[in-house]
Amino acid sequence: MPDTLPAVSDLESSMLTIIQTFHQYSGQKSNLKKADLKELINNEMNNFIKIKENDTLDKLFADLDQNGDLEIDFKEFIALIAMVTSACNELFVPKV
Amino acid sequence: MPDTLPAVSDLESSMLTIIQTFHQYSGQKSNLKKADLKELINNEMNNFIKIKENDTLDKLFADLDQNGDLEIDFKEFIALIAMVTSACNELFVPKV
């Protein structure tokens, strides 16, 4: 194995997947418009979040868009990932 | 393929890996003590964070431990993941 490729842990690989997924949907502009966010959630997070109504998408988008520029940048996106992962953690690990 | 196993996307699988890694190091107490955090970072994030001195670990732990209970709960841990993933994103995607 060439030593130019460091061994990446599963956790590091997961962090890279989050970055890759964001850029797959944001394209070169590096921001998600509302339609990009909807497509990303419906294609990549549909076991964890269901968006059935536009009202739900509008509310989520407004909550995430902290600086109000009508686009979701990477920091705003990672806040969504943190929120959904925390919710999953609470589902999978019931409080004692 | 049995229809009881839904197809999980790479992004969803990444979120599950974050949860699994946390619990691997927290054990049943579901909180990371300082030594657990050090071990997790050194074993699972060492391509992304290097902690060489105890001072650095102390400062990071204090920054993450928002409620000051001397333990890192899952929400405090996911804030670390968000911070490090955002930093990686900026390294890999230079601003134009």
N, CA and C atoms of all chains as a GROMACS GRO file, in nm:
protein
  576
    1MET      N    1   0.086  -0.119   0.000
    1MET     CA    2   0.000   0.000   0.000
    1MET      C    3   0.090   0.125   0.000
    2PRO      N    4   0.063   0.221  -0.086
    2PRO     CA    5   0.151   0.340  -0.088
    2PRO      C    6   0.136   0.419   0.041
    3ASP      N    7   0.249   0.469   0.093
    3ASP     CA    8   0.239   0.538   0.222
    3ASP      C    9   0.194   0.682   0.205
    4THR      N   10   0.156   0.720   0.084
    4THR     CA   11   0.098   0.854   0.065
    4THR      C   12  -0.050   0.855   0.102
    5LEU      N   13  -0.108   0.738   0.122
    5LEU     CA   14  -0.250   0.731   0.159
    5LEU      C   15  -0.261   0.694   0.307
    6PRO      N   16  -0.284   0.792   0.395
    6PRO     CA   17  -0.292   0.757   0.536
    6PRO      C   18  -0.420   0.678   0.564
    7ALA      N   19  -0.414   0.592   0.664
    7ALA     CA   20  -0.533   0.516   0.702
    7ALA      C   21  -0.633   0.614   0.765
    8VAL      N   22  -0.751   0.617   0.708
    8VAL     CA   23  -0.854   0.706   0.758
    8VAL      C   24  -0.951   0.621   0.840
    9SER      N   25  -0.986   0.667   0.960
    9SER     CA   26  -1.078   0.590   1.045
    9SER      C   27  -1.220   0.598   0.991
   10ASP      N   28  -1.307   0.512   1.041
   10ASP     CA   29  -1.449   0.518   1.001
   10ASP      C   30  -1.509   0.653   1.035
   11LEU      N   31  -1.468   0.710   1.150
   11LEU     CA   32  -1.522   0.840   1.190
   11LEU      C   33  -1.476   0.950   1.094
   12GLU      N   34  -1.347   0.946   1.059
   12GLU     CA   35  -1.295   1.046   0.964
   12GLU      C   36  -1.361   1.029   0.827
   13SER      N   37  -1.378   0.904   0.785
   13SER     CA   38  -1.443   0.877   0.658
   13SER      C   39  -1.587   0.932   0.658
   14SER      N   40  -1.653   0.922   0.774
   14SER     CA   41  -1.789   0.974   0.786
   14SER      C   42  -1.792   1.126   0.770
   15MET      N   43  -1.693   1.192   0.831
   15MET     CA   44  -1.687   1.337   0.819
   15MET      C   45  -1.662   1.379   0.675
   16LEU      N   46  -1.579   1.302   0.603
   16LEU     CA   47  -1.554   1.332   0.461
   16LEU      C   48  -1.680   1.308   0.377
   17THR      N   49  -1.757   1.205   0.413
   17THR     CA   50  -1.882   1.178   0.340
   17THR      C   51  -1.981   1.294   0.355
   18ILE      N   52  -1.986   1.352   0.476
   18ILE     CA   53  -2.075   1.468   0.498
   18ILE      C   54  -2.034   1.582   0.405
   19ILE      N   55  -1.902   1.607   0.398
   19ILE     CA   56  -1.851   1.715   0.311
   19ILE      C   57  -1.883   1.685   0.164
   20GLN      N   58  -1.856   1.561   0.123
   20GLN     CA   59  -1.880   1.524  -0.018
   20GLN      C   60  -2.027   1.536  -0.055
   21THR      N   61  -2.115   1.491   0.037
   21THR     CA   62  -2.259   1.496   0.007
   21THR      C   63  -2.305   1.640  -0.010
   22PHE      N   64  -2.257   1.728   0.080
   22PHE     CA   65  -2.294   1.871   0.068
   22PHE      C   66  -2.255   1.924  -0.071
   23HIS      N   67  -2.131   1.897  -0.112
   23HIS     CA   68  -2.083   1.955  -0.239
   23HIS      C   69  -2.146   1.889  -0.361
   24GLN      N   70  -2.189   1.763  -0.344
   24GLN     CA   71  -2.261   1.696  -0.452
   24GLN      C   72  -2.390   1.770  -0.486
   25TYR      N   73  -2.455   1.825  -0.383
   25TYR     CA   74  -2.583   1.894  -0.406
   25TYR      C   75  -2.566   2.046  -0.422
   26SER      N   76  -2.458   2.102  -0.365
   26SER     CA   77  -2.442   2.248  -0.374
   26SER      C   78  -2.378   2.286  -0.507
   27GLY      N   79  -2.303   2.192  -0.565
   27GLY     CA   80  -2.228   2.226  -0.685
   27GLY      C   81  -2.118   2.325  -0.652
   28GLN      N   82  -2.068   2.392  -0.754
   28GLN     CA   83  -1.954   2.482  -0.734
   28GLN      C   84  -1.987   2.604  -0.650
   29LYS      N   85  -2.116   2.638  -0.639
   29LYS     CA   86  -2.151   2.758  -0.563
   29LYS      C   87  -2.131   2.737  -0.413
   30SER      N   88  -2.117   2.611  -0.369
   30SER     CA   89  -2.092   2.579  -0.227
   30SER      C   90  -2.200   2.632  -0.134
   31ASN      N   91  -2.321   2.643  -0.183
   31ASN     CA   92  -2.437   2.679  -0.102
   31ASN      C   93  -2.555   2.598  -0.152
   32LEU      N   94  -2.645   2.563  -0.060
   32LEU     CA   95  -2.766   2.491  -0.101
   32LEU      C   96  -2.882   2.589  -0.110
   33LYS      N   97  -2.943   2.593  -0.225
   33LYS     CA   98  -3.070   2.665  -0.236
   33LYS      C   99  -3.180   2.573  -0.183
   34LYS      N  100  -3.301   2.627  -0.168
   34LYS     CA  101  -3.406   2.548  -0.105
   34LYS      C  102  -3.434   2.418  -0.182
   35ALA      N  103  -3.432   2.425  -0.314
   35ALA     CA  104  -3.458   2.304  -0.395
   35ALA      C  105  -3.345   2.202  -0.378
   36ASP      N  106  -3.220   2.252  -0.362
   36ASP     CA  107  -3.106   2.160  -0.341
   36ASP      C  108  -3.122   2.088  -0.207
   37LEU      N  109  -3.162   2.164  -0.104
   37LEU     CA  110  -3.178   2.104   0.029
   37LEU      C  111  -3.288   1.997   0.025
   38LYS      N  112  -3.397   2.029  -0.044
   38LYS     CA  113  -3.508   1.933  -0.053
   38LYS      C  114  -3.462   1.804  -0.120
   39GLU      N  115  -3.386   1.818  -0.229
   39GLU     CA  116  -3.337   1.701  -0.303
   39GLU      C  117  -3.240   1.620  -0.216
   40LEU      N  118  -3.150   1.689  -0.146
   40LEU     CA  119  -3.053   1.621  -0.059
   40LEU      C  120  -3.125   1.542   0.050
   41ILE      N  121  -3.222   1.608   0.116
   41ILE     CA  122  -3.294   1.540   0.225
   41ILE      C  123  -3.372   1.421   0.170
   42ASN      N  124  -3.443   1.442   0.059
   42ASN     CA  125  -3.526   1.333   0.006
   42ASN      C  126  -3.442   1.216  -0.046
   43ASN      N  127  -3.324   1.245  -0.101
   43ASN     CA  128  -3.241   1.137  -0.158
   43ASN      C  129  -3.148   1.073  -0.054
   44GLU      N  130  -3.098   1.152   0.040
   44GLU     CA  131  -2.988   1.103   0.125
   44GLU      C  132  -3.025   1.088   0.273
   45MET      N  133  -3.138   1.142   0.314
   45MET     CA  134  -3.173   1.137   0.456
   45MET      C  135  -3.315   1.088   0.476
   46ASN      N  136  -3.369   1.017   0.376
   46ASN     CA  137  -3.513   0.990   0.383
   46ASN      C  138  -3.552   0.883   0.486
   47ASN      N  139  -3.453   0.811   0.540
   47ASN     CA  140  -3.487   0.724   0.653
   47ASN      C  141  -3.497   0.803   0.784
   48PHE      N  142  -3.436   0.922   0.787
   48PHE     CA  143  -3.427   0.998   0.912
   48PHE      C  144  -3.521   1.119   0.915
   49ILE      N  145  -3.543   1.180   0.798
   49ILE     CA  146  -3.634   1.296   0.791
   49ILE      C  147  -3.730   1.274   0.676
   50LYS      N  148  -3.857   1.302   0.702
   50LYS     CA  149  -3.956   1.298   0.593
   50LYS      C  150  -4.010   1.440   0.577
   51ILE      N  151  -3.999   1.490   0.457
   51ILE     CA  152  -4.059   1.620   0.428
   51ILE      C  153  -4.173   1.598   0.330
   52LYS      N  154  -4.296   1.608   0.383
   52LYS     CA  155  -4.409   1.581   0.294
   52LYS      C  156  -4.472   1.710   0.243
   53GLU      N  157  -4.460   1.817   0.323
   53GLU     CA  158  -4.528   1.941   0.283
   53GLU      C  159  -4.427   2.053   0.266
   54ASN      N  160  -4.459   2.144   0.173
   54ASN     CA  161  -4.369   2.256   0.150
   54ASN      C  162  -4.355   2.344   0.272
   55ASP      N  163  -4.461   2.352   0.354
   55ASP     CA  164  -4.455   2.430   0.478
   55ASP      C  165  -4.342   2.382   0.568
   56THR      N  166  -4.326   2.249   0.578
   56THR     CA  167  -4.222   2.190   0.662
   56THR      C  168  -4.084   2.229   0.610
   57LEU      N  169  -4.069   2.219   0.477
   57LEU     CA  170  -3.941   2.256   0.415
   57LEU      C  171  -3.913   2.404   0.438
   58ASP      N  172  -4.014   2.488   0.420
   58ASP     CA  173  -3.995   2.632   0.438
   58ASP      C  174  -3.949   2.663   0.580
   59LYS      N  175  -4.010   2.596   0.678
   59LYS     CA  176  -3.977   2.624   0.818
   59LYS      C  177  -3.834   2.575   0.849
   60LEU      N  178  -3.802   2.454   0.802
   60LEU     CA  179  -3.668   2.401   0.824
   60LEU      C  180  -3.564   2.490   0.761
   61PHE      N  181  -3.590   2.532   0.638
   61PHE     CA  182  -3.494   2.615   0.565
   61PHE      C  183  -3.471   2.747   0.639
   62ALA      N  184  -3.579   2.808   0.686
   62ALA     CA  185  -3.567   2.936   0.758
   62ALA      C  186  -3.490   2.916   0.889
   63ASP      N  187  -3.515   2.804   0.957
   63ASP     CA  188  -3.443   2.776   1.082
   63ASP      C  189  -3.293   2.761   1.058
   64LEU      N  190  -3.258   2.693   0.948
   64LEU     CA  191  -3.116   2.666   0.920
   64LEU      C  192  -3.045   2.790   0.867
   65ASP      N  193  -3.117   2.872   0.793
   65ASP     CA  194  -3.056   2.987   0.724
   65ASP      C  195  -3.032   3.100   0.824
   66GLN      N  196  -2.932   3.080   0.908
   66GLN     CA  197  -2.906   3.172   1.021
   66GLN      C  198  -2.877   3.314   0.975
   67ASN      N  199  -2.807   3.328   0.862
   67ASN     CA  200  -2.772   3.465   0.818
   67ASN      C  201  -2.874   3.522   0.719
   68GLY      N  202  -2.981   3.446   0.693
   68GLY     CA  203  -3.092   3.498   0.612
   68GLY      C  204  -3.060   3.532   0.468
   69ASP      N  205  -2.958   3.463   0.410
   69ASP     CA  206  -2.924   3.494   0.270
   69ASP      C  207  -2.994   3.402   0.170
   70LEU      N  208  -3.092   3.325   0.221
   70LEU     CA  209  -3.172   3.234   0.137
   70LEU      C  210  -3.088   3.122   0.076
   71GLU      N  211  -2.972   3.094   0.136
   71GLU     CA  212  -2.890   2.980   0.097
   71GLU      C  213  -2.836   2.917   0.224
   72ILE      N  214  -2.808   2.785   0.216
   72ILE     CA  215  -2.752   2.713   0.330
   72ILE      C  216  -2.604   2.689   0.302
   73ASP      N  217  -2.519   2.752   0.382
   73ASP     CA  218  -2.376   2.728   0.364
   73ASP      C  219  -2.335   2.604   0.445
   74PHE      N  220  -2.206   2.567   0.437
   74PHE     CA  221  -2.167   2.441   0.501
   74PHE      C  222  -2.190   2.443   0.651
   75LYS      N  223  -2.161   2.555   0.716
   75LYS     CA  224  -2.181   2.561   0.862
   75LYS      C  225  -2.329   2.548   0.899
   76GLU      N  226  -2.415   2.603   0.816
   76GLU     CA  227  -2.559   2.589   0.841
   76GLU      C  228  -2.603   2.444   0.816
   77PHE      N  229  -2.543   2.380   0.716
   77PHE     CA  230  -2.576   2.240   0.685
   77PHE      C  231  -2.530   2.146   0.797
   78ILE      N  232  -2.409   2.170   0.849
   78ILE     CA  233  -2.357   2.080   0.953
   78ILE      C  234  -2.443   2.093   1.080
   79ALA      N  235  -2.506   2.208   1.098
   79ALA     CA  236  -2.598   2.224   1.212
   79ALA      C  237  -2.718   2.130   1.196
   80LEU      N  238  -2.764   2.112   1.070
   80LEU     CA  239  -2.874   2.016   1.043
   80LEU      C  240  -2.829   1.874   1.074
   81ILE      N  241  -2.708   1.841   1.027
   81ILE     CA  242  -2.655   1.705   1.053
   81ILE      C  243  -2.644   1.681   1.205
   82ALA      N  244  -2.595   1.780   1.277
   82ALA     CA  245  -2.580   1.767   1.423
   82ALA      C  246  -2.717   1.745   1.488
   83MET      N  247  -2.815   1.822   1.443
   83MET     CA  248  -2.950   1.814   1.501
   83MET      C  249  -3.012   1.676   1.475
   84VAL      N  250  -3.002   1.630   1.351
   84VAL     CA  251  -3.064   1.502   1.315
   84VAL      C  252  -2.989   1.385   1.382
   85THR      N  253  -2.856   1.395   1.387
   85THR     CA  254  -2.778   1.287   1.450
   85THR      C  255  -2.810   1.280   1.600
   86SER      N  256  -2.825   1.396   1.664
   86SER     CA  257  -2.861   1.397   1.807
   86SER      C  258  -2.998   1.334   1.829
   87ALA      N  259  -3.091   1.366   1.739
   87ALA     CA  260  -3.225   1.308   1.750
   87ALA      C  261  -3.220   1.157   1.733
   88CYS      N  262  -3.139   1.109   1.637
   88CYS     CA  263  -3.124   0.964   1.617
   88CYS      C  264  -3.062   0.901   1.740
   89ASN      N  265  -2.962   0.966   1.795
   89ASN     CA  266  -2.895   0.911   1.913
   89ASN      C  267  -2.995   0.891   2.026
   90GLU      N  268  -3.086   0.987   2.042
   90GLU     CA  269  -3.184   0.975   2.151
   90GLU      C  270  -3.284   0.863   2.124
   91LEU      N  271  -3.313   0.840   1.994
   91LEU     CA  272  -3.405   0.730   1.960
   91LEU      C  273  -3.342   0.595   1.987
   92PHE      N  274  -3.211   0.584   1.949
   92PHE     CA  275  -3.144   0.454   1.956
   92PHE      C  276  -3.098   0.422   2.098
   93VAL      N  277  -3.076   0.527   2.177
   93VAL     CA  278  -3.022   0.507   2.311
   93VAL      C  279  -3.121   0.566   2.411
   94PRO      N  280  -3.223   0.489   2.447
   94PRO     CA  281  -3.326   0.544   2.537
   94PRO      C  282  -3.265   0.584   2.670
   95LYS      N  283  -3.315   0.693   2.725
   95LYS     CA  284  -3.270   0.739   2.857
   95LYS      C  285  -3.309   0.635   2.962
   96VAL      N  286  -3.218   0.612   3.057
   96VAL     CA  287  -3.251   0.517   3.165
   96VAL      C  288  -3.316   0.593   3.280
   97MET      N  289  -3.326  -0.948  -0.120
   97MET     CA  290  -3.292  -0.872   0.001
   97MET      C  291  -3.418  -0.858   0.089
   98PRO      N  292  -3.408  -0.884   0.217
   98PRO     CA  293  -3.529  -0.875   0.301
   98PRO      C  294  -3.577  -0.730   0.310
   99ASP      N  295  -3.708  -0.709   0.302
   99ASP     CA  296  -3.755  -0.571   0.302
   99ASP      C  297  -3.762  -0.512   0.443
  100THR      N  298  -3.713  -0.584   0.543
  100THR     CA  299  -3.704  -0.527   0.678
  100THR      C  300  -3.578  -0.441   0.694
  101LEU      N  301  -3.485  -0.452   0.598
  101LEU     CA  302  -3.363  -0.371   0.605
  101LEU      C  303  -3.370  -0.259   0.503
  102PRO      N  304  -3.404  -0.138   0.546
  102PRO     CA  305  -3.413  -0.031   0.448
  102PRO      C  306  -3.273   0.007   0.398
  103ALA      N  307  -3.266   0.055   0.275
  103ALA     CA  308  -3.138   0.100   0.221
  103ALA      C  309  -3.100   0.228   0.292
  104VAL      N  310  -2.983   0.226   0.351
  104VAL     CA  311  -2.935   0.344   0.423
  104VAL      C  312  -2.834   0.413   0.332
  105SER      N  313  -2.846   0.545   0.316
  105SER     CA  314  -2.753   0.618   0.228
  105SER      C  315  -2.616   0.630   0.296
  106ASP      N  316  -2.515   0.669   0.217
  106ASP     CA  317  -2.382   0.691   0.275
  106ASP      C  318  -2.388   0.798   0.384
  107LEU      N  319  -2.471   0.901   0.362
  107LEU     CA  320  -2.480   1.009   0.462
  107LEU      C  321  -2.542   0.957   0.591
  108GLU      N  322  -2.649   0.878   0.578
  108GLU     CA  323  -2.712   0.820   0.698
  108GLU      C  324  -2.617   0.724   0.769
  109SER      N  325  -2.545   0.646   0.692
  109SER     CA  326  -2.449   0.554   0.750
  109SER      C  327  -2.341   0.632   0.826
  110SER      N  328  -2.302   0.747   0.773
  110SER     CA  329  -2.202   0.831   0.840
  110SER      C  330  -2.255   0.881   0.974
  111MET      N  331  -2.381   0.920   0.976
  111MET     CA  332  -2.441   0.970   1.101
  111MET      C  333  -2.446   0.856   1.205
  112LEU      N  334  -2.475   0.736   1.158
  112LEU     CA  335  -2.477   0.621   1.250
  112LEU      C  336  -2.337   0.590   1.303
  113THR      N  337  -2.236   0.606   1.216
  113THR     CA  338  -2.097   0.582   1.259
  113THR      C  339  -2.057   0.680   1.370
  114ILE      N  340  -2.100   0.805   1.357
  114ILE     CA  341  -2.070   0.906   1.461
  114ILE      C  342  -2.131   0.861   1.594
  115ILE      N  343  -2.254   0.815   1.589
  115ILE     CA  344  -2.323   0.768   1.711
  115ILE      C  345  -2.250   0.646   1.769
  116GLN      N  346  -2.218   0.550   1.682
  116GLN     CA  347  -2.151   0.427   1.730
  116GLN      C  348  -2.015   0.457   1.791
  117THR      N  349  -1.940   0.549   1.728
  117THR     CA  350  -1.806   0.581   1.779
  117THR      C  351  -1.816   0.643   1.917
  118PHE      N  352  -1.911   0.736   1.932
  118PHE     CA  353  -1.929   0.799   2.064
  118PHE      C  354  -1.955   0.692   2.171
  119HIS      N  355  -2.046   0.599   2.143
  119HIS     CA  356  -2.083   0.500   2.245
  119HIS      C  357  -1.973   0.395   2.268
  120GLN      N  358  -1.893   0.374   2.164
  120GLN     CA  359  -1.778   0.283   2.180
  120GLN      C  360  -1.683   0.336   2.288
  121TYR      N  361  -1.668   0.468   2.295
  121TYR     CA  362  -1.575   0.526   2.392
  121TYR      C  363  -1.643   0.570   2.522
  122SER      N  364  -1.773   0.598   2.515
  122SER     CA  365  -1.842   0.645   2.637
  122SER      C  366  -1.885   0.527   2.723
  123GLY      N  367  -1.904   0.410   2.660
  123GLY     CA  368  -1.958   0.296   2.733
  123GLY      C  369  -2.101   0.324   2.775
  124GLN      N  370  -2.148   0.248   2.869
  124GLN     CA  371  -2.289   0.257   2.909
  124GLN      C  372  -2.324   0.390   2.974
  125LYS      N  373  -2.224   0.461   3.026
  125LYS     CA  374  -2.254   0.588   3.094
  125LYS      C  375  -2.298   0.696   2.994
  126SER      N  376  -2.274   0.674   2.864
  126SER     CA  377  -2.315   0.769   2.760
  126SER      C  378  -2.259   0.909   2.779
  127ASN      N  379  -2.142   0.919   2.840
  127ASN     CA  380  -2.070   1.045   2.853
  127ASN      C  381  -1.923   1.015   2.840
  128LEU      N  382  -1.850   1.111   2.781
  128LEU     CA  383  -1.705   1.094   2.770
  128LEU      C  384  -1.635   1.170   2.882
  129LYS      N  385  -1.556   1.101   2.959
  129LYS     CA  386  -1.468   1.170   3.052
  129LYS      C  387  -1.346   1.219   2.972
  130LYS      N  388  -1.260   1.300   3.037
  130LYS     CA  389  -1.149   1.360   2.962
  130LYS      C  390  -1.060   1.252   2.900
  131ALA      N  391  -1.034   1.144   2.974
  131ALA     CA  392  -0.947   1.038   2.922
  131ALA      C  393  -1.013   0.967   2.803
  132ASP      N  394  -1.147   0.951   2.808
  132ASP     CA  395  -1.219   0.888   2.695
  132ASP      C  396  -1.207   0.976   2.570
  133LEU      N  397  -1.223   1.108   2.589
  133LEU     CA  398  -1.216   1.200   2.474
  133LEU      C  399  -1.076   1.194   2.412
  134LYS      N  400  -0.975   1.193   2.498
  134LYS     CA  401  -0.837   1.188   2.449
  134LYS      C  402  -0.815   1.060   2.366
  135GLU      N  403  -0.864   0.948   2.416
  135GLU     CA  404  -0.847   0.820   2.347
  135GLU      C  405  -0.922   0.821   2.213
  136LEU      N  406  -1.045   0.872   2.216
  136LEU     CA  407  -1.125   0.879   2.092
  136LEU      C  408  -1.054   0.964   1.987
  137ILE      N  409  -1.008   1.083   2.028
  137ILE     CA  410  -0.941   1.173   1.931
  137ILE      C  411  -0.813   1.108   1.879
  138ASN      N  412  -0.735   1.052   1.968
  138ASN     CA  413  -0.607   0.994   1.925
  138ASN      C  414  -0.626   0.871   1.837
  139ASN      N  415  -0.730   0.792   1.863
  139ASN     CA  416  -0.750   0.670   1.784
  139ASN      C  417  -0.831   0.694   1.657
  140GLU      N  418  -0.929   0.783   1.663
  140GLU     CA  419  -1.028   0.791   1.553
  140GLU      C  420  -1.022   0.920   1.473
  141MET      N  421  -0.950   1.023   1.523
  141MET     CA  422  -0.949   1.150   1.453
  141MET      C  423  -0.807   1.202   1.434
  142ASN      N  424  -0.710   1.112   1.437
  142ASN     CA  425  -0.572   1.161   1.443
  142ASN      C  426  -0.519   1.216   1.311
  143ASN      N  427  -0.592   1.194   1.202
  143ASN     CA  428  -0.554   1.265   1.079
  143ASN      C  429  -0.605   1.408   1.078
  144PHE      N  430  -0.704   1.436   1.163
  144PHE     CA  431  -0.769   1.568   1.160
  144PHE      C  432  -0.732   1.655   1.280
  145ILE      N  433  -0.708   1.593   1.396
  145ILE     CA  434  -0.669   1.669   1.515
  145ILE      C  435  -0.548   1.601   1.577
  146LYS      N  436  -0.451   1.681   1.615
  146LYS     CA  437  -0.336   1.628   1.690
  146LYS      C  438  -0.338   1.693   1.827
  147ILE      N  439  -0.340   1.610   1.930
  147ILE     CA  440  -0.331   1.664   2.066
  147ILE      C  441  -0.198   1.617   2.123
  148LYS      N  442  -0.104   1.709   2.132
  148LYS     CA  443   0.028   1.670   2.180
  148LYS      C  444   0.046   1.704   2.327
  149GLU      N  445  -0.020   1.810   2.372
  149GLU     CA  446   0.002   1.853   2.511
  149GLU      C  447  -0.127   1.847   2.590
  150ASN      N  448  -0.114   1.821   2.719
  150ASN     CA  449  -0.232   1.814   2.805
  150ASN      C  450  -0.306   1.947   2.812
  151ASP      N  451  -0.231   2.058   2.799
  151ASP     CA  452  -0.294   2.190   2.800
  151ASP      C  453  -0.397   2.202   2.688
  152THR      N  454  -0.361   2.149   2.570
  152THR     CA  455  -0.451   2.156   2.454
  152THR      C  456  -0.578   2.076   2.483
  153LEU      N  457  -0.560   1.957   2.539
  153LEU     CA  458  -0.675   1.871   2.572
  153LEU      C  459  -0.763   1.940   2.677
  154ASP      N  460  -0.699   1.998   2.779
  154ASP     CA  461  -0.775   2.067   2.884
  154ASP      C  462  -0.860   2.180   2.826
  155LYS      N  463  -0.799   2.256   2.734
  155LYS     CA  464  -0.871   2.370   2.677
  155LYS      C  465  -0.987   2.321   2.589
  156LEU      N  466  -0.959   2.220   2.506
  156LEU     CA  467  -1.064   2.166   2.419
  156LEU      C  468  -1.179   2.109   2.503
  157PHE      N  469  -1.144   2.034   2.607
  157PHE     CA  470  -1.247   1.973   2.692
  157PHE      C  471  -1.333   2.081   2.758
  158ALA      N  472  -1.268   2.185   2.808
  158ALA     CA  473  -1.344   2.293   2.874
  158ALA      C  474  -1.435   2.365   2.774
  159ASP      N  475  -1.385   2.384   2.651
  159ASP     CA  476  -1.466   2.450   2.547
  159ASP      C  477  -1.590   2.366   2.513
  160LEU      N  478  -1.570   2.233   2.506
  160LEU     CA  479  -1.680   2.145   2.467
  160LEU      C  480  -1.781   2.125   2.580
  161ASP      N  481  -1.731   2.125   2.703
  161ASP     CA  482  -1.815   2.092   2.819
  161ASP      C  483  -1.903   2.211   2.857
  162GLN      N  484  -2.002   2.236   2.773
  162GLN     CA  485  -2.085   2.356   2.786
  162GLN      C  486  -2.155   2.365   2.921
  163ASN      N  487  -2.199   2.253   2.976
  163ASN     CA  488  -2.272   2.261   3.104
  163ASN      C  489  -2.180   2.239   3.225
  164GLY      N  490  -2.050   2.228   3.200
  164GLY     CA  491  -1.953   2.226   3.309
  164GLY      C  492  -1.963   2.108   3.404
  165ASP      N  493  -2.015   1.992   3.354
  165ASP     CA  494  -2.027   1.876   3.443
  165ASP      C  495  -1.906   1.782   3.434
  166LEU      N  496  -1.800   1.830   3.367
  166LEU     CA  497  -1.675   1.753   3.352
  166LEU      C  498  -1.693   1.624   3.271
  167GLU      N  499  -1.800   1.619   3.194
  167GLU     CA  500  -1.822   1.508   3.101
  167GLU      C  501  -1.876   1.567   2.970
  168ILE      N  502  -1.848   1.496   2.860
  168ILE     CA  503  -1.896   1.538   2.728
  168ILE      C  504  -2.014   1.449   2.692
  169ASP      N  505  -2.132   1.509   2.684
  169ASP     CA  506  -2.248   1.428   2.642
  169ASP      C  507  -2.256   1.428   2.488
  170PHE      N  508  -2.355   1.358   2.432
  170PHE     CA  509  -2.356   1.343   2.287
  170PHE      C  510  -2.369   1.478   2.216
  171LYS      N  511  -2.451   1.567   2.270
  171LYS     CA  512  -2.470   1.697   2.203
  171LYS      C  513  -2.341   1.779   2.206
  172GLU      N  514  -2.266   1.766   2.314
  172GLU     CA  515  -2.137   1.836   2.321
  172GLU      C  516  -2.036   1.772   2.224
  173PHE      N  517  -2.045   1.639   2.208
  173PHE     CA  518  -1.955   1.569   2.115
  173PHE      C  519  -1.986   1.605   1.970
  174ILE      N  520  -2.115   1.612   1.936
  174ILE     CA  521  -2.149   1.642   1.796
  174ILE      C  522  -2.106   1.785   1.760
  175ALA      N  523  -2.096   1.872   1.860
  175ALA     CA  524  -2.045   2.007   1.834
  175ALA      C  525  -1.898   2.000   1.793
  176LEU      N  526  -1.823   1.908   1.853
  176LEU     CA  527  -1.682   1.888   1.812
  176LEU      C  528  -1.675   1.837   1.668
  177ILE      N  529  -1.760   1.738   1.638
  177ILE     CA  530  -1.762   1.682   1.501
  177ILE      C  531  -1.795   1.793   1.400
  178ALA      N  532  -1.894   1.877   1.435
  178ALA     CA  533  -1.934   1.986   1.345
  178ALA      C  534  -1.817   2.082   1.324
  179MET      N  535  -1.748   2.114   1.432
  179MET     CA  536  -1.636   2.211   1.426
  179MET      C  537  -1.524   2.155   1.339
  180VAL      N  538  -1.488   2.030   1.362
  180VAL     CA  539  -1.375   1.971   1.288
  180VAL      C  540  -1.414   1.950   1.141
  181THR      N  541  -1.538   1.907   1.116
  181THR     CA  542  -1.582   1.885   0.978
  181THR      C  543  -1.584   2.018   0.901
  182SER      N  544  -1.630   2.125   0.967
  182SER     CA  545  -1.628   2.257   0.903
  182SER      C  546  -1.486   2.300   0.871
  183ALA      N  547  -1.393   2.275   0.963
  183ALA     CA  548  -1.253   2.312   0.939
  183ALA      C  549  -1.198   2.233   0.820
  184CYS      N  550  -1.230   2.104   0.814
  184CYS     CA  551  -1.186   2.021   0.700
  184CYS      C  552  -1.244   2.072   0.570
  185ASN      N  553  -1.371   2.107   0.574
  185ASN     CA  554  -1.437   2.157   0.453
  185ASN      C  555  -1.364   2.281   0.400
  186GLU      N  556  -1.323   2.368   0.491
  186GLU     CA  557  -1.254   2.491   0.446
  186GLU      C  558  -1.116   2.459   0.390
  187LEU      N  559  -1.052   2.355   0.444
  187LEU     CA  560  -0.920   2.315   0.390
  187LEU      C  561  -0.933   2.258   0.251
  188PHE      N  562  -1.038   2.172   0.233
  188PHE     CA  563  -1.050   2.100   0.106
  188PHE      C  564  -1.113   2.186  -0.003
  189VAL      N  565  -1.188   2.285   0.038
  189VAL     CA  566  -1.258   2.368  -0.060
  189VAL      C  567  -1.212   2.513  -0.040
  190PRO      N  568  -1.100   2.550  -0.102
  190PRO     CA  569  -1.048   2.686  -0.082
  190PRO      C  570  -1.149   2.791  -0.128
  191LYS      N  571  -1.155   2.900  -0.054
  191LYS     CA  572  -1.243   3.011  -0.093
  191LYS      C  573  -1.194   3.070  -0.225
  192VAL      N  574  -1.290   3.105  -0.313
  192VAL     CA  575  -1.248   3.169  -0.440
  192VAL      C  576  -1.243   3.319  -0.420
   0.00000   0.00000   0.00000
